[in-house]
Amino acid sequence: MKLLKEAEEIVIKKNLTVKDYNRFTEIGKKLTDETEIYIYSREQEAFELRLPEIAAKEGNYLFARENG
């Protein structure tokens, strides 16, 4: 649950960065428990709604392709 808490904290951060995106993605890859994966998927939906904030700072969505 420690990783899920970290993912939640990233989602609610005031200013998201590419570093946050990378860490959030990394957390998702580390989860193995079905319940944790389900909870993460809910956080992921909220995080994806905030991707335009990172893209606005970066000028594009290339950061998402590099890890996708």
C-alpha positions as CSV (number, residue, x, y, z in Angstrom):
1,M,0.0,0.0,0.0
2,K,3.0,2.3,0.3
3,L,3.3,2.6,-3.5
4,L,-0.4,3.4,-3.7
5,K,-0.1,6.2,-1.2
6,E,2.8,7.6,-3.2
7,A,0.7,7.4,-6.4
8,E,-2.2,9.2,-4.7
9,E,0.2,11.9,-3.4
10,I,1.4,12.4,-7.0
11,V,-2.1,12.8,-8.4
12,I,-3.0,15.5,-5.8
13,K,0.2,17.5,-6.3
14,K,-0.4,21.1,-7.2
15,N,2.3,21.2,-9.9
16,L,2.9,18.0,-11.9
17,T,6.2,17.4,-13.8
18,V,7.6,14.9,-16.2
19,K,9.4,13.4,-13.2
20,D,6.0,12.9,-11.5
21,Y,4.7,11.2,-14.7
22,N,7.7,8.9,-14.8
23,R,7.4,7.9,-11.1
24,F,3.6,7.4,-11.4
25,T,4.2,5.1,-14.4
26,E,6.9,3.2,-12.6
27,I,4.6,2.6,-9.6
28,G,2.0,1.0,-11.9
29,K,4.6,-1.4,-13.3
30,K,5.6,-2.5,-9.8
31,L,2.2,-3.5,-8.5
32,T,1.2,-7.2,-8.6
33,D,-1.7,-7.5,-6.2
34,E,-5.1,-7.4,-8.0
35,T,-6.7,-5.1,-5.5
36,E,-3.8,-2.7,-5.6
37,I,-3.8,-2.7,-9.4
38,Y,-7.6,-1.9,-9.3
39,I,-7.0,1.0,-6.9
40,Y,-4.1,2.3,-9.0
41,S,-6.3,2.2,-12.2
42,R,-8.7,4.6,-10.5
43,E,-5.8,6.9,-9.6
44,Q,-4.5,6.5,-13.1
45,E,-7.8,7.9,-14.5
46,A,-7.5,11.0,-12.4
47,F,-3.8,11.3,-13.3
48,E,-4.6,11.1,-17.0
49,L,-7.0,14.0,-16.7
50,R,-4.1,16.1,-15.6
51,L,-1.7,15.2,-18.4
52,P,-2.5,18.5,-20.2
53,E,-0.9,20.4,-17.3
54,I,2.4,18.6,-17.9
55,A,2.1,19.0,-21.7
56,A,1.5,22.7,-21.3
57,K,4.8,23.0,-19.4
58,E,6.7,20.8,-21.8
59,G,5.1,22.1,-25.0
60,N,4.0,18.7,-26.2
61,Y,3.1,15.1,-25.1
62,L,6.4,13.5,-26.1
63,F,7.1,12.7,-22.5
64,A,4.1,10.2,-22.6
65,R,5.3,8.5,-25.7
66,E,8.8,7.9,-24.4
67,N,7.4,5.8,-21.6
68,G,4.3,4.4,-23.3
